């Protein structure tokens, strides 16, 4: 019979297939082994089999509803599966049970954004900031929520606080640029998008380039709108500093 120690060792060395084999044996003999369900869920999550992972995490929660680790795992899996509303509810439940723990409140705020609930995200992020004003993730999530709700002044304030806590972080810089764009501070916003387009790669570069293109199109004359209508050439022009806004 496989032991829990053996399964955990397999998980810690990243052998997810061994975890599945060993938990198969454990659960065949003891279907109510909550720890085996947990480790199986973690291995399945590591393999990207999120639906199966959710099922086993839910079994672990059902078998031991008071184990915080199981609920946190379930929330993580729901988030990975894109079930942001359900993940937010799980993180919110965890946060209510331990109000002094800002990480779960931040996670709830982040998932509320993913669930297209920016107002609820702002409320959760504000609570996290009250708990720990020096939490950069809380400030960043608050700024993102405020951008989504149209609160330019609040977004700039929170993003500036995040920038002080995490200098140079591209995610913070992009959010501060978003907030400045919302506040009609278009020149510094565009300049930051341009700088980020020169530093980032792949999807991140494409995202900030598209923001710069949308901003430029808003401000440009006829010739500029023609340039903005050619995404590939606009991206090249942006990265080379050939375009700007006032």
N, C-alpha and C positions, 0 to 999 in steps of 0.2 A: 504494500500500500504506500502510495506517495505521501510524503510529509509536507506540511505547510512550509517548513524551512527550505525544503528542496525546491518548491514552487517559487518561493520568494527569491531564492538564489538565481533561478532561471530568469525570472523577470528582471532582476537587477543587472544581469549580464546581457540583457536585450534579446534573449532567446524566446521570443513570443510563441513560436510553434511548440517549444517544449512546455511552456506554461499551459497551452491548450491541451496537450496530451496528458499532462499530469493532473490538471483539474478535471478532465474527463473521468479519470479514474476515481478521484476523490468524490465527485458529485454523483457518480454511479452508486457509490456506497453510502454517501451522506448528502442527499439532495439539499438539506437545510444548512449546509456549511456556508455561512455568510462570507467568511474570509476567502473561500475558494471562488465564490461568485465575484468578489471584488477583484481578485487577481486575474480572473478570466476576463472581466470587463476591461481591465487596464491593458491586457495583452491585445484584446480585440481592438481597442482604441488605437493602440500602437500600430496595428495592421490596417487601420482605416476601415474596419468593419463596424461602423458606428451604430447601425441598427441593432446588431447582436450585442454590442457593448452596452447599449442602453438597457436592453432586456436584463442582462446579468447585474448591472448596477442597480436597477429597480428591484431585482430580487434581493440584493444585499440590503437595500433600504427597508424592504418589507420585513426581512428577517430580524433586522436590528435598527428600528427607526431612530434610535437615539445616538447612533454612531455618526458623528459629524463628518468623518472622512468619507463615508459612503455617499452622503448627500452632496458633498463637494464634488466627488467624482461624477455623480449623476449630472450635476449642473455643467461640469466641464464637457461631458459627452453631448449633452443637449446643445451646447454652444457649438461644438465641432460639427454637429449634424445640421446646424442652421436653424434649430428650433429656438430662436432667440427669446421669444416671449416666455416659453417654458423655462429656459435657463435663467432668465431674469427672476422669475417667480421663485426658483430654487435658491438662488443667491440671496434674494430678499428674505426668504424664510431663515436662512442661516444668519443673515445680518440682524434680524429681529431677535433671534435667540442669543446673540452676543453683540449688543449695540456698540461695544467699545472696539470692535474689530473692523477697521476701515476697508480692508482688502475686499471683503465680500460686498460691501456697499459700492465700492468702485466697480467691481465686476457686474453687479446689478445695473449700475448706470451704463456701462458699456453695452450690455446686452439689450437694454431698453433702446439704445440708439440703433442697434442692429434690428430691433423689432419695429422700427419706425415709430417710436414713442418718445420723441425728444423732450417733451414736457416732463414726463416721468423720469427721464434720464437726468435732467437738470435737478430735479428734486433729490434724487439719490446722490448725485455728485455733490450737491451743496451740503448734504449731511456728511458725506465723506470728508469734505474740506473742513467742516466744523470740527470733526473728530481729529483731523491731522492736516493743518494748513500747509505743512511741508511735504505733503504727498504729491509728487509730480503727476502721477497717473490721475489722481482725483482732480487736480487743477486742469489737466489737459482734457479729460472727459467733460468737465464742466464747460470749458471753452467750446468744445465741439457741440455740445448740446445747445449752448446759447447761440452759436452760429445758426444751428438748425431752427431755432425758435425766433431768430431775427433780433436778438439782443446784442447789438454791436458793441456797445460800451462794456457790458458785462463780459462778453467774449474776449475783448482785448485785455481787460483786467486779468481774467483767469489765464489766458494764454501768456501774458507777460509774466505772471507769477510762475507758470510752468517753465518758461524760458530761463528764469532766474535759478530755478531748481535743477534744470537739465540743459545747460548751455550747449548750443550747437545741434541739439537733437533735431533731425529732419522732420519728424512728425510734429514736434512743437512748432517749428518754424513754419511749416505748411499751414497749421491751424491758425497761427498768428496772422499769416498772410490772408487766409480766408476771412478772419475777423476784420482786418483792415479793408479788404475789398467791400465787405458788408457796410463798413463805416464810411465808404466813399474815399478812403485813403488809397487811391488806385495806384499812384506811382510807387510807393514802397511795397504794396502788395505785388505788383507786377515784377518789380525788381527781385523780390524773394522767389517768386515762381521761376524766374529766369535763372537765378543762382541754383535753385534746386534742380532744374532741368539739366544743368551742367554737371551736377554731382550724382544724381540718382541714375538708376538703370531700369530697363525692362518696364514692368507695369507701373512702378512708382514714377518713372520718368514720363510715361505716357499720361498718367493722371495729372501731374502738375502742368505738363505742356498743354493739355486740353483746358485746364483752368485759365492758363495764360492766354490761350487762343480766344476763349469766350470773353475774357476781360478786354482783350485788344479789339475784338470785333465791336464791342459796345462803344469804344472810344474812337475808332478809326474812321477816316473818311472813305471815299469810294475805293481808292487804290488799296488802302489798308484792308478793307473788307474783302477785296479780291485775294489779297495775300492770305488772309485768315481762312478763305475758302479752299486753300490748298494745304491740307494738314502736314504733309511731309515737308514741303518747302518752308512752311511756317516754323516747324520744329527746328529745322536747320538754322533758320534766321534767328530764332530765339536763342539757341545755344551759342551762336556766334556773336550775340549782342547787337544784331542789326536792327532790332525793333525795340521800341520803348513807348511808354504812355506818359501823359502829363495829368 
